[in-house]
Amino acid sequence: MTTSPSSDVLLSVLDTAPVWKGSTATDSLRNTVRLARAVDRLGYHRFWLAEHHNMTALSTSSPAVLAGQVAAATRRLRVGAGGVMLPNHPPLVAAEQFGTLAALHPGRIDLGVGRAPGTDPLTARALRRQAGPAGGTDFPAQVKELLSYFAPPGADTGRNGSDGRIPTAGPRPVPAVRAVRAVPANEHFVPVWVLGSSDYSARLAAVLGLPFAYAHHFSPHGTLAALDTYRTRFQPSPYLSEPYCLVSVFAAVADDDRRGRQLSEPLRAITAQSLRGLDPLFPSVEEAAGFELSAEERTVVDALYGAQVFGGPETARRRIAELVETTGADEVMVVSAIQDHDERVRSYELLAQVTGRVPALVAARA
């Protein structure tokens, strides 16, 4: 077992703008922009926004809009969606939105796409303006259509080419002659990622030759199987010459294990409440500490959060190292739900320090 994460593994951030009791979604969204500025200074690689709808505790309902604000407020970060739930949106609209972001922030925009609705069935129907089931059976066709709207890799200026950590393979695709063009996406290449928590998404990313982001933070027990499927079935493409994957993980890092564990209690409490069919705001650490879980809830919560990163610096270093060695991930994307903004920034700072990412990333980008 290695004692520290590989220096080749990047650290990134996934944010859901969690909403706390006594606060508002507006406060959370403004704190998201503040957090992005902080992790940009700390040397994190990318900053993605999730898509959730009609969920009281999560305020990232418009990832494209929020990504624009984050990109404008930062200097180095790659910014994008983690992701756009593509069945909720016409691929043309997603291409136009992220093509616009790429025009304004060249070389810094990503687009992760998923097939889940990111909400309940009633809200999914409202988003899609249809009465049928909220399925994702046409997701592969949607992804292919989305890809067709963007310029091929390297077709525009060097600033707008591939990620830099994601090598492209030749030959470049020839854009189809389309009656409908996504302006200005047709002038910019935006890396498209497939997001998922199952073998289905892993297979799709592999056959299309796209980078894959696995949601370890809410489906940790399928991580190894999905990544193995992705790597085994991967087919080189004009977008990617070899497999590239990241895993997302919940983390709360404090000065000692006791406080790090305390910072995880709101996540445990809100998960148990969601199992009861409730839709609460995030409770404080103090309130969460007094929340009693049933035996069944405890089993579910422990299975989920036992695979995450909560603790002091040494525990965090060890857990990240284990995650990287076990999964072989090229990148680790960290999700946090910490009420106090300064304490949340401190968590990301400690994680960057113990993994050695701050000097490596800042030096590489200077």
C-alpha positions as CSV (number, residue, x, y, z in Angstrom):
1,M,0.0,0.0,0.0
2,T,1.4,3.4,-0.9
3,T,1.8,5.9,1.8
4,S,0.8,9.0,-0.3
5,P,-1.2,9.8,-3.4
6,S,0.7,9.7,-6.7
7,S,1.9,13.1,-7.7
8,D,0.4,12.5,-11.1
9,V,-3.2,12.4,-9.7
10,L,-5.0,15.7,-9.9
11,L,-7.4,17.1,-7.3
12,S,-10.6,18.8,-8.4
13,V,-13.9,20.0,-6.9
14,L,-17.6,19.1,-7.4
15,D,-20.0,21.5,-5.8
16,T,-23.7,21.2,-5.1
17,A,-24.1,24.5,-3.2
18,P,-25.7,22.9,-0.1
19,V,-28.3,24.9,1.7
20,W,-28.2,25.0,5.5
21,K,-30.9,25.6,8.1
22,G,-31.0,29.3,8.9
23,S,-29.6,30.1,5.5
24,T,-30.9,30.4,1.9
25,A,-30.1,29.1,-1.6
26,T,-28.9,32.6,-2.5
27,D,-26.3,32.5,0.3
28,S,-25.1,29.1,-0.9
29,L,-24.7,30.1,-4.5
30,R,-22.7,33.1,-3.5
31,N,-20.5,30.9,-1.3
32,T,-20.0,28.6,-4.2
33,V,-18.3,31.4,-6.1
34,R,-16.3,32.3,-3.0
35,L,-15.2,28.7,-2.7
36,A,-14.1,28.6,-6.4
37,R,-11.9,31.6,-5.9
38,A,-10.3,29.9,-2.9
39,V,-9.6,26.5,-4.5
40,D,-8.3,28.3,-7.6
41,R,-5.7,29.9,-5.4
42,L,-5.0,26.5,-3.8
43,G,-4.2,24.9,-7.2
44,Y,-7.1,22.6,-7.7
45,H,-7.5,21.5,-11.3
46,R,-11.2,21.8,-12.2
47,F,-14.4,23.0,-10.6
48,W,-17.7,21.3,-11.6
49,L,-21.3,22.1,-10.7
50,A,-23.9,19.4,-10.3
51,E,-27.5,19.6,-11.7
52,H,-30.3,19.1,-9.2
53,H,-33.9,20.3,-9.3
54,N,-36.7,20.7,-6.7
55,M,-34.4,19.7,-3.9
56,T,-34.5,22.0,-0.9
57,A,-30.9,21.3,0.2
58,L,-29.1,21.6,-3.1
59,S,-29.2,24.8,-5.1
60,T,-27.3,24.0,-8.3
61,S,-30.3,23.9,-10.6
62,S,-28.6,25.9,-13.4
63,P,-25.0,24.6,-13.8
64,A,-24.4,26.5,-17.1
65,V,-25.3,29.8,-15.5
66,L,-23.3,29.1,-12.4
67,A,-20.3,27.9,-14.4
68,G,-20.2,31.2,-16.1
69,Q,-20.0,33.0,-12.8
70,V,-17.3,30.7,-11.5
71,A,-15.2,31.0,-14.6
72,A,-15.5,34.8,-14.5
73,A,-14.4,34.8,-10.9
74,T,-11.4,32.5,-11.3
75,R,-8.1,32.5,-13.3
76,R,-6.8,28.9,-13.6
77,L,-9.6,26.5,-12.9
78,R,-11.2,24.4,-15.6
79,V,-14.9,25.0,-15.0
80,G,-17.9,22.9,-16.1
81,A,-20.9,20.8,-15.3
82,G,-20.7,17.6,-13.4
83,G,-23.0,17.4,-15.0
84,V,-25.8,18.4,-17.3
85,M,-28.5,15.7,-17.1
86,L,-28.9,15.5,-20.8
87,P,-32.4,13.9,-21.0
88,N,-33.6,17.1,-19.4
89,H,-32.2,19.3,-22.2
90,P,-32.1,19.4,-26.0
91,P,-28.4,18.6,-26.9
92,L,-28.5,21.8,-29.1
93,V,-29.2,24.0,-26.1
94,A,-26.4,22.4,-24.0
95,A,-24.0,22.8,-26.9
96,E,-25.0,26.5,-27.3
97,Q,-24.6,27.2,-23.6
98,F,-21.2,25.5,-23.2
99,G,-20.0,26.8,-26.6
100,T,-20.8,30.3,-25.3
101,L,-18.8,29.6,-22.1
102,A,-15.9,28.3,-24.2
103,A,-15.9,31.4,-26.4
104,L,-15.7,33.6,-23.3
105,H,-13.3,31.4,-21.3
106,P,-11.2,29.6,-23.9
107,G,-9.4,26.4,-22.9
108,R,-11.2,26.3,-19.5
109,I,-14.6,24.7,-20.1
110,D,-15.7,21.1,-19.6
111,L,-19.1,19.5,-20.1
112,G,-20.0,16.4,-18.1
113,V,-23.3,14.7,-19.1
114,G,-25.4,12.2,-17.3
115,R,-28.6,10.3,-18.0
116,A,-30.4,10.5,-14.6
117,P,-33.0,13.2,-14.2
118,G,-31.4,14.7,-11.1
119,T,-34.8,15.1,-9.5
120,D,-38.2,13.4,-8.9
121,P,-40.4,12.1,-11.8
122,L,-42.9,15.0,-11.5
123,T,-40.2,17.6,-11.8
124,A,-38.5,15.7,-14.6
125,R,-41.8,15.8,-16.6
126,A,-42.0,19.5,-16.0
127,L,-38.4,20.0,-17.3
128,R,-39.0,17.8,-20.3
129,R,-42.5,19.0,-21.1
130,Q,-43.8,15.5,-21.7
131,A,-46.1,13.2,-19.8
132,G,-44.1,10.0,-20.5
133,P,-41.7,8.2,-18.1
134,A,-38.5,10.0,-17.2
135,G,-36.2,7.5,-18.9
136,G,-32.8,7.9,-20.4
137,T,-33.0,5.2,-23.2
138,D,-32.0,7.7,-25.9
139,F,-29.0,9.0,-23.9
140,P,-26.4,7.5,-26.3
141,A,-28.0,9.2,-29.3
142,Q,-28.2,12.5,-27.3
143,V,-24.4,12.3,-26.5
144,K,-23.5,11.7,-30.1
145,E,-25.7,14.6,-31.2
146,L,-24.1,16.8,-28.6
147,L,-20.6,15.9,-29.8
148,S,-21.5,16.7,-33.4
149,Y,-22.2,20.3,-32.5
150,F,-18.7,21.1,-31.3
151,A,-15.7,21.8,-33.3
152,P,-13.3,18.8,-33.6
153,P,-10.4,18.6,-31.2
154,G,-7.7,21.1,-32.0
155,A,-9.8,22.7,-34.8
156,D,-9.6,26.2,-33.3
157,T,-6.7,28.0,-31.6
158,G,-4.4,26.1,-29.3
159,R,-6.0,27.7,-26.3
160,N,-9.2,25.8,-27.1
161,G,-7.8,22.4,-27.6
162,S,-7.8,19.4,-25.4
163,D,-7.5,19.4,-21.6
164,G,-3.8,19.0,-21.5
165,R,-4.1,16.0,-19.2
166,I,-6.4,14.3,-21.8
167,P,-4.4,13.5,-25.0
168,T,-6.4,13.5,-28.3
169,A,-6.0,10.8,-30.9
170,G,-6.0,11.3,-34.7
171,P,-7.5,11.5,-37.2
172,R,-9.7,14.4,-36.3
173,P,-13.4,14.0,-37.0
174,V,-14.8,15.9,-40.0
175,P,-17.8,17.9,-38.8
176,A,-21.0,16.8,-40.4
177,V,-22.8,19.3,-42.7
178,R,-25.7,20.3,-40.5
179,A,-28.9,22.2,-41.3
180,V,-28.7,23.3,-37.6
181,R,-25.6,24.7,-36.2
182,A,-24.8,25.4,-32.5
183,V,-23.4,28.9,-32.5
184,P,-20.7,29.4,-31.2
185,A,-20.1,25.8,-30.2
186,N,-19.2,25.0,-33.8
187,E,-16.1,27.3,-33.3
188,H,-14.9,25.6,-30.1
189,F,-13.9,22.2,-28.9
190,V,-15.3,21.5,-25.4
191,P,-14.3,18.2,-23.8
192,V,-17.4,16.1,-23.1
193,W,-17.3,13.6,-20.2
194,V,-19.7,10.8,-19.5
195,L,-20.8,10.8,-15.9
196,G,-22.2,7.7,-14.2
197,S,-22.6,5.3,-11.3
198,S,-23.0,2.1,-13.2
199,D,-21.6,-0.2,-15.9
200,Y,-24.0,1.3,-18.4
201,S,-22.3,4.7,-18.3
202,A,-18.9,3.1,-18.2
203,R,-19.7,1.1,-21.4
204,L,-21.0,4.2,-23.2
205,A,-17.9,6.3,-22.3
206,A,-15.7,3.4,-23.4
207,V,-17.3,2.8,-26.8
208,L,-17.4,6.5,-27.6
209,G,-13.8,7.0,-26.4
210,L,-14.6,9.7,-23.9
211,P,-13.3,10.4,-20.4
212,F,-15.4,8.9,-17.6
213,A,-16.3,10.4,-14.2
214,Y,-17.6,7.9,-11.6
215,A,-19.8,9.0,-8.7
216,H,-18.0,7.1,-5.9
217,H,-19.5,9.7,-3.5
218,F,-23.0,8.1,-3.7
219,S,-22.3,4.7,-5.2
220,P,-19.0,3.5,-3.8
221,H,-19.7,-0.2,-4.1
222,G,-19.8,-0.2,-7.8
223,T,-16.7,1.8,-8.4
224,L,-14.2,-0.9,-9.2
225,A,-16.5,-2.8,-11.5
226,A,-17.5,0.3,-13.5
227,L,-13.9,1.4,-13.9
228,D,-12.8,-2.0,-14.9
229,T,-15.5,-2.1,-17.6
230,Y,-14.5,1.3,-18.8
231,R,-10.8,0.4,-19.1
232,T,-11.4,-3.0,-20.6
233,R,-13.8,-1.8,-23.3
234,F,-12.2,1.5,-24.1
235,Q,-11.9,2.3,-27.8
236,P,-9.5,5.1,-28.8
237,S,-11.3,8.0,-30.5
238,P,-10.5,11.4,-31.9
239,Y,-11.3,12.7,-28.4
240,L,-9.1,10.5,-26.3
241,S,-6.3,8.1,-27.1
242,E,-6.4,6.1,-23.8
243,P,-8.8,5.7,-20.9
244,Y,-9.0,8.7,-18.5
245,C,-11.2,8.5,-15.4
246,L,-11.9,10.5,-12.3
247,V,-13.7,9.4,-9.1
248,S,-15.7,11.8,-6.9
249,V,-15.6,11.4,-3.2
250,F,-17.1,13.2,-0.2
251,A,-14.5,14.7,2.1
252,A,-14.3,16.8,5.3
253,V,-10.8,17.4,6.6
254,A,-10.1,19.2,9.8
255,D,-7.2,19.6,12.2
256,D,-8.0,16.3,13.9
257,D,-10.0,13.1,13.3
258,R,-12.6,14.1,15.9
259,R,-13.6,17.3,14.1
260,G,-13.4,15.7,10.7
261,R,-15.8,13.1,11.8
262,Q,-18.1,15.7,13.3
263,L,-18.2,17.6,10.0
264,S,-19.6,14.4,8.3
265,E,-22.6,14.2,10.7
266,P,-24.9,16.6,8.7
267,L,-24.4,14.4,5.6
268,R,-25.4,11.3,7.6
269,A,-28.4,12.9,9.1
270,I,-29.8,14.3,5.9
271,T,-29.3,11.0,4.1
272,A,-31.3,9.2,6.9
273,Q,-34.0,11.8,6.5
274,S,-34.2,11.4,2.8
275,L,-34.6,7.6,3.4
276,R,-37.8,8.6,5.3
277,G,-39.1,10.5,2.3
278,L,-38.2,14.0,3.7
279,D,-36.7,16.9,1.9
280,P,-34.9,18.9,4.7
281,L,-32.2,21.5,4.7
282,F,-28.8,20.5,5.9
283,P,-28.7,20.5,9.7
284,S,-25.9,22.0,11.7
285,V,-23.2,19.8,13.2
286,E,-24.7,20.2,16.6
287,E,-28.2,19.3,15.4
288,A,-27.0,16.3,13.4
289,A,-25.1,14.9,16.4
290,G,-28.4,14.5,18.2
291,F,-30.2,12.9,15.3
292,E,-31.1,9.2,16.0
293,L,-30.9,6.7,13.1
294,S,-32.7,3.4,13.0
295,A,-30.7,0.2,12.6
296,E,-31.7,0.0,8.9
297,E,-30.7,3.7,8.4
298,R,-27.5,3.2,10.2
299,T,-26.6,0.3,7.9
300,V,-27.2,2.3,4.7
301,V,-25.4,5.4,6.0
302,D,-22.4,3.5,7.3
303,A,-22.0,1.6,4.0
304,L,-22.1,4.9,2.0
305,Y,-20.0,7.2,4.2
306,G,-17.5,4.6,5.4
307,A,-16.1,4.7,1.9
308,Q,-15.5,8.5,2.0
309,V,-12.8,10.8,3.4
310,F,-13.5,12.2,6.8
311,G,-10.9,13.0,9.4
312,G,-7.7,14.8,10.2
313,P,-4.8,15.4,7.8
314,E,-3.1,12.1,8.2
315,T,-6.4,10.1,7.9
316,A,-7.3,12.1,4.8
317,R,-3.9,11.5,3.2
318,R,-4.2,7.8,3.9
319,R,-7.7,7.5,2.6
320,I,-7.0,9.4,-0.6
321,A,-3.9,7.3,-1.2
322,E,-6.0,4.1,-0.7
323,L,-8.7,5.4,-3.1
324,V,-6.1,6.2,-5.8
325,E,-4.3,2.9,-5.5
326,T,-7.4,0.8,-5.4
327,T,-9.2,2.6,-8.3
328,G,-6.2,3.7,-10.4
329,A,-8.0,7.0,-10.9
330,D,-6.3,9.7,-12.9
331,E,-8.1,12.4,-10.9
332,V,-10.0,12.7,-7.6
333,M,-12.9,15.1,-7.4
334,V,-13.8,16.2,-3.9
335,V,-17.4,17.0,-2.7
336,S,-17.8,18.8,0.6
337,A,-20.8,19.8,2.7
338,I,-19.5,22.0,5.5
339,Q,-21.6,24.7,6.9
340,D,-19.0,27.3,7.9
341,H,-17.4,28.8,4.8
342,D,-14.0,29.3,6.3
343,E,-14.0,25.7,7.7
344,R,-15.0,24.4,4.3
345,V,-12.1,26.3,2.6
346,R,-9.8,25.0,5.3
347,S,-10.9,21.4,4.5
348,Y,-9.8,21.9,0.9
349,E,-6.6,23.6,2.0
350,L,-5.6,20.7,4.3
351,L,-6.4,18.1,1.6
352,A,-4.3,19.9,-0.9
353,Q,-1.4,20.1,1.6
354,V,-1.4,16.5,2.6
355,T,-1.6,15.2,-1.0
356,G,1.2,17.5,-2.1
357,R,-0.9,19.1,-4.8
358,V,-0.5,22.8,-4.0
359,P,3.2,23.2,-5.0
360,A,2.9,20.8,-7.9
361,L,-0.1,22.3,-9.5
362,V,0.8,25.9,-8.9
363,A,4.3,25.4,-10.3
364,A,2.9,23.5,-13.3
365,R,0.6,26.4,-14.2
366,A,2.8,29.3,-13.4
